[in-house]
Amino acid sequence: MKKVIIIGSGLGGLSTALRLSKKGYDVTILEKHSTPGGRLNILQKDGFKFDLGPSFMSMTFELEELFNSIGEKNPVKLEELDPIYQVFFEGKEKPRKIFKNLDKLAEEFADVEPDLARKADEYLTRAGQFFHDTEDKVVKSNFNNKLEYVLKLSRVPLKHLPYLWKTMWSEVEKKFTSEEVRIIFSLVAFFLGATPFQTPAIYSLLSYTEMRHNGYWRVKGGMYRLVEEIMTLLQKYGVKIEYNTEIVSVNNQNGSVTEVVDNKGNRWKADIFISNSDAASFRGKILNRPKFTEEKLDKMHWTLAPFTIYLGVKGKVDNLMHHNYFLGSNFRGYADTIFTSSISPQKPYYYVNVLSKSEDDVAPEGCENIYILCPVPDLRYKKDWSDKDELANNIIEDLSKRTGFDINSNIVTKTVMAPDDWASTLNLYKGSGLGLAHDINQVGAFRPKNKDEKFNNLYYVGASTTPGTGLPMVIISSKLVTERIENEYKSVS
């Protein structure tokens, strides 16, 4: 029986452990923290329960594929969100509700965007064509080299080539006249850690998955139920997990990793090693690769860092839904500066999730649990976050004004996590929330590979390797790395 060690228990690592253990591999997970899940974790405090990071799922068919691949029924209960979310624009009295139903969406924006249902249908139809024409060729494929990737791209219909060189914003600008509607159809890029002015137009496919192909779903019981259900199956399949175990070095011989060493000096041997730590920074920090020095990592394009606030509040905030976005009045100017600013945003854009709108047991009776995410510059640009309480208070004050509820006077519990907290807690490179961004030179075979360049038994899974960031992508990542391992280790002895 081949022995496998997985470094890290994020969703990518857990999904890979599930696939490999079902195939008969002897799997051990080494986790830095006292709980599994990585960014997909939980915070419990003063009678409140918060999703630490991700707060919804899209492309839930990938979750179905994961459980189907091991012959198990999906144990995770999901509920589709409708409306998907609402958006508060600065200076507007009422928020805009975003529906998958295009007639309802058109009615919501009838005052600013004539004929929206037809325009949105055309936009989503084209995005859907791109999604389905490239899904298997690009997203769900392993690449051994850049030439192989380019050859696969050459089989994509020529009509999609302009997508590769245009930005998401240029596409929405061409299709819609209203600034508000343009923002709605490009917001998905912004809150995935990038801006639509830099994100390639190919990621309009995210609008397709958001508004037509599957939508947004919440996990009943909170997002951490996903981790708990996978952990139950891993126990069934005999997977071992060692907590409070951080890998600090790797030993090798004759082109193979022989063991990894943890922070307490323990040595862990295996036949196969898989890193669920960031695929780029692991190569630099742990393997000391010249192509991944700090200087070179800093020059790569990373997703924005998370600034998160977890509030337990007395009373019910009637104007909030499960998902809410709060935006200012200068979208372009904000997006152009937010990546590289050395100061905290004065009028921040932020996302608010209120799980207590959907779940009864996440807050005491008559209370709300409010999770706020504000994308901010990472530690390359803003190293000092001693002003984090000032920024948090700024956001809370803004949220109070725009919802008409005095949040500050009703706070029962409050936790703030700045990029430096996220960096130290989860080894996120310079605090980047979702790993490497999806620039055209950082997708497909141009992303750090899921097979190590030097060691023949070291692999990678997660956000910064193929195919990319987000929960569905790391589930696909687990499938790709499993296929690669199975092809290279034909039999389990």
HELIX and SHEET records of a PDB file:
HELIX    1   1 LEU A   11  LYS A   22  1                                  12    
HELIX    2   2 PHE A   61  SER A   69  1                                   9    
HELIX    3   3 LEU A  102  GLU A  108  1                                   7    
HELIX    4   4 LEU A  116  THR A  134  1                                  19    
HELIX    5   5 GLU A  135  VAL A  139  3                                   5    
HELIX    6   6 LYS A  146  LEU A  153  1                                   8    
HELIX    7   7 LEU A  158  HIS A  160  5                                   3    
HELIX    8   8 LEU A  161  TRP A  165  1                                   5    
HELIX    9   9 MET A  168  LYS A  175  1                                   8    
HELIX   10  10 GLU A  179  ILE A  184  1                                   6    
HELIX   11  11 LEU A  187  PHE A  190  1                                   4    
HELIX   12  12 ALA A  201  SER A  204  5                                   4    
HELIX   13  13 LEU A  205  MET A  211  1                                   7    
HELIX   14  14 TYR A  224  LYS A  236  1                                  13    
HELIX   15  15 ALA A  279  LYS A  285  1                                   7    
HELIX   16  16 PRO A  290  PHE A  292  5                                   3    
HELIX   17  17 GLU A  294  LYS A  299  1                                   6    
HELIX   18  18 PHE A  331  ILE A  338  1                                   8    
HELIX   19  19 LEU A  355  LYS A  357  5                                   3    
HELIX   20  20 LYS A  388  THR A  403  1                                  16    
HELIX   21  21 ASN A  408  ASN A  410  5                                   3    
HELIX   22  22 PRO A  419  LEU A  426  1                                   8    
HELIX   23  23 TYR A  429  GLY A  431  5                                   3    
HELIX   24  24 ILE A  440  GLN A  442  5                                   3    
HELIX   25  25 GLY A  444  PHE A  446  5                                   3    
HELIX   26  26 LEU A  471  GLU A  488  1                                  18    
SHEET    1   A 5 LYS A 240  GLU A 242  0                                        
SHEET    2   A 5 ASP A  26  LEU A  30  1                                        
SHEET    3   A 5 LYS A   3  ILE A   7  1                                        
SHEET    4   A 5 ILE A 272  SER A 275  1                                        
SHEET    5   A 5 LEU A 458  TYR A 460  1                                        
SHEET    1   B 2 ILE A  42  LYS A  45  0                                        
SHEET    2   B 2 PHE A  48  ASP A  51 -1                                        
SHEET    1   C 2 LEU A  78  GLU A  80  0                                        
SHEET    2   C 2 TRP A 217  VAL A 219 -1                                        
SHEET    1   D 7 ARG A  96  ILE A  98  0                                        
SHEET    2   D 7 TYR A  85  PHE A  89 -1                                        
SHEET    3   D 7 HIS A 323  LEU A 327  1                                        
SHEET    4   D 7 TYR A 350  VAL A 354 -1                                        
SHEET    5   D 7 CYS A 367  VAL A 376 -1                                        
SHEET    6   D 7 ALA A 305  LYS A 314 -1                                        
SHEET    7   D 7 ILE A 411  MET A 417 -1                                        
SHEET    1   E 3 ILE A 247  GLN A 253  0                                        
SHEET    2   E 3 SER A 256  ASP A 262 -1                                        
SHEET    3   E 3 ARG A 267  LYS A 269 -1                                        
END                                                                             
